[in-house]
Amino acid sequence: MKVLLATQKPFSAAAVAAIKDIVVNAGHEFAAFEKYAEQSDLVAAVADADALIIRSDKVTAEVIAAAKNLKIVVRAGAGFDNVDLEAATKAGVIVMNTPGQNSNAVAELAIAMMIFMARTQFTPATGTEIQGKKIGIQAFGNVGRLVGKKAEALGMEVMAIDPFLTDEQIIAGGAKPAASLEDLYASCDYVSVHIPATPQTVGSIGYDLITKMPKGATLVNTARKEVIDEAGLEKALEDRPDLKYVTDVAPDNLAVLQEKFGLRVFATPKKMGAQSAEANINAGLAAARQIVGYFETGCTKFQVNK
């Protein structure tokens, strides 16, 4: 079987070498297709691939149609909204993600961003401390729980909400359950967002939720750009000059936000959550092992298009 590593944003050289070793040692062919310029390049590259490892690359219906031999796609990371699941399912292609492999990297970044904003982006201005403050975690999965543990270690009070967990499960994870999403936003000095981009969540965080936050609060988004109602965010920051927003996925209106609100808004130059050497290697190796496991035993443990 031919396993194609197709990454516009490449893995580290060490990660690529380790991925190749896993694939080749299992008796499969390996090919790397990195730093491609156009989506059409990816469409051409997948023609003879049996398996595909990607990062944030877009596996559209066109890509799937062009890959006549394709049997499995593994997204090296937790989010998989860059894959057309409907088209994959229709074509009989298994789609998997690698949950948990990037979690610590994202959680550390979320905490670092909170401190960065609390200290006024490390300018000489007087900042604040996060000890004694309350953090609300929206979605209490792998990343959310790690954020909670790190925040608690720094002396913060942790609150969380997750529609897929019971209050007892949230308590067992070390957080106080929020009565509602509105309660979470209204109660917390920091809200850390970890929800996926789905039809239900896209644009769901907007003016009404953000303006419920206490005076001096900060919204931290290391999830997806699409979950934020950008017009609502802009209006909230305009009407509430005490609020701040920090993210590792730049909104479309970032230039406007920075011009209007200065140090109250910050976005990293590119998506940074998984950008650590450890996460880079972990996610890639997990993807390779899942492909090998699927070909050897039919294992579909991390399938997301069931």
C-alpha positions in Angstrom: 0.0 0.0 0.0 1.2 3.5 -0.7 1.1 5.9 2.2 1.3 9.6 1.2 2.3 12.2 3.8 0.7 15.4 2.3 1.5 18.4 4.3 1.5 22.0 3.1 2.8 22.9 6.5 5.6 20.2 6.9 6.3 18.1 9.9 9.8 18.4 11.3 12.5 16.3 9.5 12.8 14.0 12.5 9.0 13.4 12.5 9.0 12.6 8.7 11.9 10.2 9.2 10.1 8.4 12.1 6.8 8.3 10.1 8.6 6.8 7.2 10.3 4.1 9.4 6.9 3.0 10.8 5.3 2.8 7.3 8.3 1.1 5.5 9.0 -1.4 8.4 5.4 -2.5 8.1 6.0 -3.3 4.4 4.3 -0.3 2.8 5.5 2.3 0.3 6.0 5.8 1.7 6.0 9.2 -0.1 6.2 12.7 1.2 4.5 15.6 -0.6 5.3 18.8 1.4 5.1 22.6 1.0 2.8 22.3 -2.1 1.6 25.7 -3.4 -2.0 25.1 -4.6 -4.9 22.8 -3.8 -4.8 21.5 -7.3 -1.3 20.1 -6.5 -2.8 18.0 -3.8 -5.5 16.8 -6.1 -2.8 15.6 -8.5 -0.6 14.0 -5.9 -3.2 11.7 -4.4 -3.9 9.8 -7.6 -2.2 6.5 -6.6 -2.3 6.9 -2.8 -3.9 4.1 -0.7 -3.6 6.1 2.6 -3.2 9.8 3.4 -1.6 11.5 6.4 -2.5 15.2 6.6 -2.3 18.1 9.0 -4.5 21.2 8.2 -4.6 20.2 4.6 -8.1 20.3 2.9 -9.3 16.9 1.8 -12.2 18.0 -0.3 -14.6 16.0 -2.4 -12.4 16.8 -5.4 -9.4 15.3 -3.6 -11.3 12.2 -2.7 -12.6 11.7 -6.2 -9.1 12.0 -7.6 -7.7 9.4 -5.2 -9.2 6.2 -6.8 -7.2 3.9 -4.5 -7.8 5.8 -1.3 -8.9 3.7 1.7 -8.0 5.8 4.7 -7.2 9.4 5.7 -5.7 10.2 9.1 -5.6 13.8 10.3 -2.6 14.2 12.5 -4.4 16.2 15.2 -7.7 16.4 16.9 -9.8 18.6 14.6 -11.0 17.1 11.4 -13.2 19.8 9.9 -10.7 20.1 7.0 -11.9 16.8 5.7 -15.2 16.3 3.7 -16.6 13.5 5.8 -19.7 13.1 3.6 -17.6 12.7 0.5 -15.3 10.3 2.2 -18.1 8.1 3.6 -19.8 7.9 0.2 -16.4 6.8 -1.3 -15.9 4.2 1.4 -12.9 6.0 2.8 -12.2 5.7 6.5 -11.3 9.0 8.2 -9.5 9.1 11.6 -7.9 11.7 13.8 -5.2 11.4 16.5 -6.9 12.7 19.7 -4.7 13.6 22.6 -1.4 13.8 20.8 -1.4 17.6 20.6 -3.3 18.2 23.8 -0.5 19.3 26.1 1.0 21.6 23.6 -2.4 23.4 23.1 -3.0 23.5 26.9 0.4 25.1 27.6 -0.3 27.6 24.9 -3.7 28.6 26.3 -2.1 29.2 29.8 0.8 31.1 28.2 -1.7 33.3 26.3 -3.5 34.1 29.5 -0.4 35.2 31.2 0.7 37.2 28.2 -2.5 39.2 28.2 -2.6 39.5 32.0 0.8 41.2 31.7 -0.3 43.5 28.9 1.6 41.6 26.2 4.9 42.0 28.2 5.0 45.8 27.7 6.1 48.0 30.6 2.5 48.7 31.6 1.3 47.3 35.0 -0.5 44.0 34.5 -2.4 41.5 36.7 -1.8 38.0 38.1 -3.9 35.0 37.2 -3.6 33.5 40.7 -6.9 33.8 42.5 -8.8 34.3 39.2 -11.5 32.0 37.9 -11.1 30.2 34.5 -14.1 28.8 32.6 -13.3 26.0 30.2 -15.7 25.5 27.3 -15.4 21.8 26.3 -13.8 19.6 28.9 -12.1 17.0 26.7 -8.4 16.1 26.5 -7.2 19.7 26.1 -9.7 21.3 28.4 -8.9 19.0 31.3 -5.2 19.7 30.9 -5.8 23.5 30.9 -7.8 23.0 34.1 -5.1 21.1 35.8 -2.4 23.6 34.9 -4.7 26.5 35.9 -5.4 24.9 39.2 -1.7 24.5 39.8 -1.3 28.2 39.3 -3.9 29.0 41.9 -6.9 29.5 39.7 -10.5 28.3 40.4 -11.7 26.1 37.6 -15.2 25.9 36.1 -16.2 23.9 33.0 -19.0 23.0 30.7 -19.3 20.2 28.2 -22.6 19.0 26.6 -21.2 15.5 26.3 -20.3 15.1 30.0 -22.3 14.8 33.2 -21.7 17.1 36.2 -20.1 14.2 38.0 -17.6 13.6 35.2 -16.7 17.3 35.2 -16.2 17.2 38.9 -14.1 14.0 38.6 -11.9 16.0 36.1 -11.2 18.6 38.7 -13.6 21.4 37.8 -16.9 22.9 39.0 -19.7 22.4 36.6 -21.3 25.5 35.1 -25.1 25.7 35.3 -25.1 26.9 31.7 -22.9 28.4 29.0 -24.1 31.8 30.0 -23.2 31.1 33.6 -19.7 30.1 32.6 -19.1 33.3 30.7 -20.7 35.5 33.4 -18.7 33.8 36.2 -15.2 33.7 34.8 -12.3 36.1 34.5 -10.9 33.9 31.7 -12.8 31.7 29.3 -10.7 29.1 27.3 -12.5 27.8 24.2 -11.9 24.2 23.1 -15.0 23.4 21.0 -14.8 22.0 17.4 -16.3 23.9 14.4 -19.6 22.2 13.7 -22.9 23.5 12.2 -24.0 24.0 15.8 -20.9 25.9 17.0 -19.9 28.0 14.1 -20.4 31.7 15.0 -21.8 30.6 18.4 -19.6 32.8 20.5 -20.6 36.4 19.9 -21.7 39.7 21.4 -24.3 38.3 23.9 -21.9 35.7 25.5 -18.8 37.9 25.4 -20.4 40.9 27.1 -21.6 38.7 29.9 -18.0 38.3 31.1 -16.9 40.1 34.3 -15.0 43.4 34.2 -11.4 42.9 32.9 -12.1 39.4 31.5 -10.2 37.7 28.7 -11.5 35.3 26.1 -8.9 32.8 25.0 -9.5 30.9 21.7 -7.2 28.0 20.8 -10.0 26.1 19.0 -11.2 27.3 15.6 -11.6 30.7 14.1 -15.1 29.8 12.8 -16.7 29.4 16.3 -16.3 33.2 16.9 -18.8 35.6 15.6 -16.2 38.2 14.5 -18.7 41.1 14.1 -20.1 40.3 17.5 -16.6 40.1 19.0 -15.7 43.5 17.5 -18.9 45.1 18.9 -18.3 43.5 22.3 -14.8 44.9 22.5 -16.1 48.3 21.4 -18.9 48.4 24.0 -16.7 46.9 26.8 -13.3 48.6 26.8 -12.2 46.4 29.7 -12.4 43.1 27.7 -9.6 41.3 25.9 -9.3 38.7 23.2 -6.3 36.4 22.5 -6.2 33.6 19.9 -3.8 31.3 17.9 -6.1 31.5 14.9 -6.3 35.0 13.5 -9.8 36.3 12.8 -10.5 37.7 9.3 -11.0 41.2 10.9 -7.7 41.1 12.9 -6.3 44.2 11.4 -9.4 46.2 12.3 -9.4 44.7 15.8 -5.8 45.6 16.4 -6.2 49.1 15.0 -9.2 49.7 17.2 -8.2 47.9 20.4 -4.4 47.8 20.5 -3.0 45.6 23.2 -6.4 44.2 24.1 -6.2 41.9 21.1 -3.5 39.5 20.1 -3.3 36.7 17.5 -0.3 34.5 16.8 1.1 34.7 13.2 -0.1 31.2 12.4 -2.0 28.4 14.1 0.3 27.6 17.1 -1.5 25.1 19.3 0.3 22.0 18.0 3.5 23.7 17.2 5.9 22.0 19.6 8.5 19.5 18.7 6.9 16.9 20.9 3.4 17.4 19.5 4.8 17.5 16.0 6.3 14.0 16.4 3.6 12.5 18.5 0.7 13.3 16.1 2.6 12.1 13.0 3.7 8.9 14.6 0.2 8.2 15.9 -1.2 8.8 12.4 1.3 6.3 10.8 0.6 3.7 13.5 -3.1 4.0 12.9 -2.8 3.5 9.2 -0.5 0.4 9.7 -3.0 -0.9 12.3 -5.9 -0.4 9.9 -4.1 -2.3 7.1 -3.0 -5.1 9.4 -6.0 -5.7 11.6 -8.8 -3.4 10.3 -8.7 -1.4 13.5 -10.9 1.7 13.3 -10.7 2.9 16.9 -10.3 6.6 16.0 -12.7 6.7 13.0 -14.7 9.9 12.9 -17.0 9.2 9.9 -19.0 6.2 11.3 
